[in-house]
Amino acid sequence: MYKVNEIFYSLQGEGAWSGTPMVFVRLSGCNLKCAFCDTAHEAFREMSAEQIVAKAIEAGEECRMLCLTGGEPTLQADDKLVSALHKAGFSIHIETNGTKSVPEGIDWITVSPKLGLPGVKGNAALKIRHIDELKLVYVPGMEEDSIEKWASVHTEFHFLQPCDLGDSEKNRLCLEETIDYIKKHPEWSLSLQMHKFLGIR
């Protein structure tokens, strides 16, 4: 059984697949504590792999693009769940902090590293070998060294995404800082949480 926070259908709001219809399976729990976390993920109901598949099909109708997210989905996602989703025709994306290994067969791996960022508690190391896109949250006042160590990670996409600070003026300043940093370091591209601008999930 898996602890599932929610299953819903929306558009991917971040990174390389931004704007793409996707079913989201949010698994409960995380192994890090981030002061800037903007996701309530601790509540859950227990579901089997078969129940998750059935709910994902119901939620997404004809859509067969699915994202495992959290919390930290690698705490629960396993070969059984991946196999069940693939058998149902889903292409599987995962959004992870990279501190746990990813099950075999995931079609797209997004790593959003949190270790070393201000306000993050945890001592796990990066465990992911293959990364399709890296999406780093930009927190105001970050040291350049703490950003650029991720620029050397081998992946096609390096995104810098301004942190949601819960205040419109702080968010505006954070966005300006992020854009300014990217213009000075063109190995990075900007990722925005488009779903929040659109007022969708």
Contacts in CASP RR format, 6 or more apart in sequence:
PFRMAT RR
TARGET T0000
AUTHOR 0000-0000-0000
METHOD contacts of the structure
MODEL  1
MYKVNEIFYSLQGEGAWSGTPMVFVRLSGCNLKCAFCDTAHEAFREMSAE
QIVAKAIEAGEECRMLCLTGGEPTLQADDKLVSALHKAGFSIHIETNGTK
SVPEGIDWITVSPKLGLPGVKGNAALKIRHIDELKLVYVPGMEEDSIEKW
ASVHTEFHFLQPCDLGDSEKNRLCLEETIDYIKKHPEWSLSLQMHKFLGI
R
1 46 0 8 1.000
1 47 0 8 1.000
1 48 0 8 1.000
2 27 0 8 1.000
2 46 0 8 1.000
2 47 0 8 1.000
2 48 0 8 1.000
2 49 0 8 1.000
2 52 0 8 1.000
2 76 0 8 1.000
2 81 0 8 1.000
3 27 0 8 1.000
3 28 0 8 1.000
3 29 0 8 1.000
3 44 0 8 1.000
3 45 0 8 1.000
3 46 0 8 1.000
3 76 0 8 1.000
4 25 0 8 1.000
4 26 0 8 1.000
4 27 0 8 1.000
4 28 0 8 1.000
4 44 0 8 1.000
4 45 0 8 1.000
4 46 0 8 1.000
4 47 0 8 1.000
4 52 0 8 1.000
5 26 0 8 1.000
5 27 0 8 1.000
5 28 0 8 1.000
5 29 0 8 1.000
5 40 0 8 1.000
5 41 0 8 1.000
5 42 0 8 1.000
5 43 0 8 1.000
5 44 0 8 1.000
5 70 0 8 1.000
5 71 0 8 1.000
6 24 0 8 1.000
6 26 0 8 1.000
7 23 0 8 1.000
7 24 0 8 1.000
7 25 0 8 1.000
7 26 0 8 1.000
7 52 0 8 1.000
7 55 0 8 1.000
7 56 0 8 1.000
7 59 0 8 1.000
8 23 0 8 1.000
8 24 0 8 1.000
8 26 0 8 1.000
8 59 0 8 1.000
8 201 0 8 1.000
9 21 0 8 1.000
9 22 0 8 1.000
9 23 0 8 1.000
9 24 0 8 1.000
9 59 0 8 1.000
9 60 0 8 1.000
9 61 0 8 1.000
9 63 0 8 1.000
10 21 0 8 1.000
10 22 0 8 1.000
10 24 0 8 1.000
10 195 0 8 1.000
10 200 0 8 1.000
10 201 0 8 1.000
11 18 0 8 1.000
11 19 0 8 1.000
11 20 0 8 1.000
11 21 0 8 1.000
11 22 0 8 1.000
11 194 0 8 1.000
11 195 0 8 1.000
11 198 0 8 1.000
11 200 0 8 1.000
12 18 0 8 1.000
12 19 0 8 1.000
12 20 0 8 1.000
12 21 0 8 1.000
12 22 0 8 1.000
12 67 0 8 1.000
12 93 0 8 1.000
13 19 0 8 1.000
13 192 0 8 1.000
13 193 0 8 1.000
13 194 0 8 1.000
13 195 0 8 1.000
14 135 0 8 1.000
14 159 0 8 1.000
14 161 0 8 1.000
14 191 0 8 1.000
14 192 0 8 1.000
14 193 0 8 1.000
14 194 0 8 1.000
14 195 0 8 1.000
15 110 0 8 1.000
15 133 0 8 1.000
15 135 0 8 1.000
15 157 0 8 1.000
15 159 0 8 1.000
15 161 0 8 1.000
15 191 0 8 1.000
16 132 0 8 1.000
16 133 0 8 1.000
16 157 0 8 1.000
16 159 0 8 1.000
17 93 0 8 1.000
17 108 0 8 1.000
18 191 0 8 1.000
18 192 0 8 1.000
18 194 0 8 1.000
19 194 0 8 1.000
20 65 0 8 1.000
21 60 0 8 1.000
21 63 0 8 1.000
21 65 0 8 1.000
22 63 0 8 1.000
22 65 0 8 1.000
22 66 0 8 1.000
22 67 0 8 1.000
22 93 0 8 1.000
23 56 0 8 1.000
23 59 0 8 1.000
23 60 0 8 1.000
23 63 0 8 1.000
23 65 0 8 1.000
23 66 0 8 1.000
23 67 0 8 1.000
23 90 0 8 1.000
24 66 0 8 1.000
24 67 0 8 1.000
24 69 0 8 1.000
24 201 0 8 1.000
25 52 0 8 1.000
25 56 0 8 1.000
25 66 0 8 1.000
25 67 0 8 1.000
25 68 0 8 1.000
25 69 0 8 1.000
25 73 0 8 1.000
26 39 0 8 1.000
26 41 0 8 1.000
26 69 0 8 1.000
26 70 0 8 1.000
26 71 0 8 1.000
27 41 0 8 1.000
27 44 0 8 1.000
27 68 0 8 1.000
27 69 0 8 1.000
27 70 0 8 1.000
27 71 0 8 1.000
27 72 0 8 1.000
27 73 0 8 1.000
27 75 0 8 1.000
27 76 0 8 1.000
27 77 0 8 1.000
28 41 0 8 1.000
28 42 0 8 1.000
28 43 0 8 1.000
28 44 0 8 1.000
28 70 0 8 1.000
28 71 0 8 1.000
28 76 0 8 1.000
29 41 0 8 1.000
29 42 0 8 1.000
29 44 0 8 1.000
29 70 0 8 1.000
29 71 0 8 1.000
29 72 0 8 1.000
29 75 0 8 1.000
30 37 0 8 1.000
30 41 0 8 1.000
30 70 0 8 1.000
30 71 0 8 1.000
30 72 0 8 1.000
30 75 0 8 1.000
30 97 0 8 1.000
31 72 0 8 1.000
31 75 0 8 1.000
31 97 0 8 1.000
31 99 0 8 1.000
31 100 0 8 1.000
31 122 0 8 1.000
31 124 0 8 1.000
32 72 0 8 1.000
32 97 0 8 1.000
32 99 0 8 1.000
32 114 0 8 1.000
32 115 0 8 1.000
32 120 0 8 1.000
32 121 0 8 1.000
32 122 0 8 1.000
32 124 0 8 1.000
33 120 0 8 1.000
33 121 0 8 1.000
33 122 0 8 1.000
34 114 0 8 1.000
34 117 0 8 1.000
34 119 0 8 1.000
34 120 0 8 1.000
34 121 0 8 1.000
35 118 0 8 1.000
35 119 0 8 1.000
35 120 0 8 1.000
36 119 0 8 1.000
36 137 0 8 1.000
36 139 0 8 1.000
36 163 0 8 1.000
36 164 0 8 1.000
36 165 0 8 1.000
38 164 0 8 1.000
38 166 0 8 1.000
39 70 0 8 1.000
39 71 0 8 1.000
41 70 0 8 1.000
41 71 0 8 1.000
47 55 0 8 1.000
49 80 0 8 1.000
49 81 0 8 1.000
49 84 0 8 1.000
49 85 0 8 1.000
50 84 0 8 1.000
52 81 0 8 1.000
52 84 0 8 1.000
52 85 0 8 1.000
53 84 0 8 1.000
53 85 0 8 1.000
53 87 0 8 1.000
53 88 0 8 1.000
53 90 0 8 1.000
56 66 0 8 1.000
56 85 0 8 1.000
56 88 0 8 1.000
56 90 0 8 1.000
57 88 0 8 1.000
64 88 0 8 1.000
64 89 0 8 1.000
64 90 0 8 1.000
64 91 0 8 1.000
65 90 0 8 1.000
65 91 0 8 1.000
65 93 0 8 1.000
66 85 0 8 1.000
66 90 0 8 1.000
66 91 0 8 1.000
66 92 0 8 1.000
66 93 0 8 1.000
67 92 0 8 1.000
67 93 0 8 1.000
67 94 0 8 1.000
67 95 0 8 1.000
68 77 0 8 1.000
68 81 0 8 1.000
68 92 0 8 1.000
68 93 0 8 1.000
68 94 0 8 1.000
68 95 0 8 1.000
68 106 0 8 1.000
69 94 0 8 1.000
69 95 0 8 1.000
70 95 0 8 1.000
72 96 0 8 1.000
72 97 0 8 1.000
72 99 0 8 1.000
72 100 0 8 1.000
73 94 0 8 1.000
73 95 0 8 1.000
73 96 0 8 1.000
74 94 0 8 1.000
74 96 0 8 1.000
74 98 0 8 1.000
74 99 0 8 1.000
74 100 0 8 1.000
74 101 0 8 1.000
74 102 0 8 1.000
74 103 0 8 1.000
75 100 0 8 1.000
77 94 0 8 1.000
77 102 0 8 1.000
77 103 0 8 1.000
78 103 0 8 1.000
79 103 0 8 1.000
79 104 0 8 1.000
81 103 0 8 1.000
82 92 0 8 1.000
82 103 0 8 1.000
82 104 0 8 1.000
82 105 0 8 1.000
82 106 0 8 1.000
85 92 0 8 1.000
86 92 0 8 1.000
86 105 0 8 1.000
91 107 0 8 1.000
91 108 0 8 1.000
92 105 0 8 1.000
92 106 0 8 1.000
92 107 0 8 1.000
92 108 0 8 1.000
93 106 0 8 1.000
93 107 0 8 1.000
93 108 0 8 1.000
93 109 0 8 1.000
93 110 0 8 1.000
94 102 0 8 1.000
94 106 0 8 1.000
94 108 0 8 1.000
94 109 0 8 1.000
94 110 0 8 1.000
95 110 0 8 1.000
95 112 0 8 1.000
96 102 0 8 1.000
96 109 0 8 1.000
96 110 0 8 1.000
96 111 0 8 1.000
96 112 0 8 1.000
96 128 0 8 1.000
97 111 0 8 1.000
97 112 0 8 1.000
97 113 0 8 1.000
97 114 0 8 1.000
97 115 0 8 1.000
98 111 0 8 1.000
98 112 0 8 1.000
98 113 0 8 1.000
98 126 0 8 1.000
98 127 0 8 1.000
98 128 0 8 1.000
99 115 0 8 1.000
99 124 0 8 1.000
99 125 0 8 1.000
99 126 0 8 1.000
99 127 0 8 1.000
100 124 0 8 1.000
100 127 0 8 1.000
101 127 0 8 1.000
101 128 0 8 1.000
102 109 0 8 1.000
102 128 0 8 1.000
108 132 0 8 1.000
108 133 0 8 1.000
109 128 0 8 1.000
109 130 0 8 1.000
109 131 0 8 1.000
109 132 0 8 1.000
109 133 0 8 1.000
110 131 0 8 1.000
110 132 0 8 1.000
110 133 0 8 1.000
110 134 0 8 1.000
110 135 0 8 1.000
111 126 0 8 1.000
111 128 0 8 1.000
111 131 0 8 1.000
111 133 0 8 1.000
111 134 0 8 1.000
111 135 0 8 1.000
111 153 0 8 1.000
111 155 0 8 1.000
112 134 0 8 1.000
112 135 0 8 1.000
112 136 0 8 1.000
112 137 0 8 1.000
113 126 0 8 1.000
113 134 0 8 1.000
113 136 0 8 1.000
113 150 0 8 1.000
114 120 0 8 1.000
114 137 0 8 1.000
115 122 0 8 1.000
115 124 0 8 1.000
115 125 0 8 1.000
115 126 0 8 1.000
116 146 0 8 1.000
117 137 0 8 1.000
117 139 0 8 1.000
117 142 0 8 1.000
117 146 0 8 1.000
118 139 0 8 1.000
118 141 0 8 1.000
118 142 0 8 1.000
119 139 0 8 1.000
131 153 0 8 1.000
131 154 0 8 1.000
131 155 0 8 1.000
132 155 0 8 1.000
132 156 0 8 1.000
132 157 0 8 1.000
133 155 0 8 1.000
133 156 0 8 1.000
133 157 0 8 1.000
133 158 0 8 1.000
133 159 0 8 1.000
134 150 0 8 1.000
134 153 0 8 1.000
134 155 0 8 1.000
134 157 0 8 1.000
134 158 0 8 1.000
134 159 0 8 1.000
135 159 0 8 1.000
135 161 0 8 1.000
135 191 0 8 1.000
136 147 0 8 1.000
136 150 0 8 1.000
136 158 0 8 1.000
136 159 0 8 1.000
136 160 0 8 1.000
136 161 0 8 1.000
137 161 0 8 1.000
137 162 0 8 1.000
137 163 0 8 1.000
138 147 0 8 1.000
138 160 0 8 1.000
138 161 0 8 1.000
138 162 0 8 1.000
138 163 0 8 1.000
138 174 0 8 1.000
138 177 0 8 1.000
138 178 0 8 1.000
138 181 0 8 1.000
139 163 0 8 1.000
139 174 0 8 1.000
140 163 0 8 1.000
140 165 0 8 1.000
140 170 0 8 1.000
140 173 0 8 1.000
140 174 0 8 1.000
140 177 0 8 1.000
141 177 0 8 1.000
147 160 0 8 1.000
147 181 0 8 1.000
147 185 0 8 1.000
147 188 0 8 1.000
148 185 0 8 1.000
150 158 0 8 1.000
151 158 0 8 1.000
151 185 0 8 1.000
151 187 0 8 1.000
151 188 0 8 1.000
157 189 0 8 1.000
158 187 0 8 1.000
158 188 0 8 1.000
158 189 0 8 1.000
159 188 0 8 1.000
159 189 0 8 1.000
159 190 0 8 1.000
159 191 0 8 1.000
160 178 0 8 1.000
160 181 0 8 1.000
160 182 0 8 1.000
160 188 0 8 1.000
160 189 0 8 1.000
160 190 0 8 1.000
160 191 0 8 1.000
161 178 0 8 1.000
161 190 0 8 1.000
161 191 0 8 1.000
161 192 0 8 1.000
161 193 0 8 1.000
162 171 0 8 1.000
162 174 0 8 1.000
162 175 0 8 1.000
162 177 0 8 1.000
162 178 0 8 1.000
162 192 0 8 1.000
163 174 0 8 1.000
164 171 0 8 1.000
164 193 0 8 1.000
164 196 0 8 1.000
165 171 0 8 1.000
165 174 0 8 1.000
178 190 0 8 1.000
179 190 0 8 1.000
181 188 0 8 1.000
182 188 0 8 1.000
182 189 0 8 1.000
182 190 0 8 1.000
195 201 0 8 1.000
END
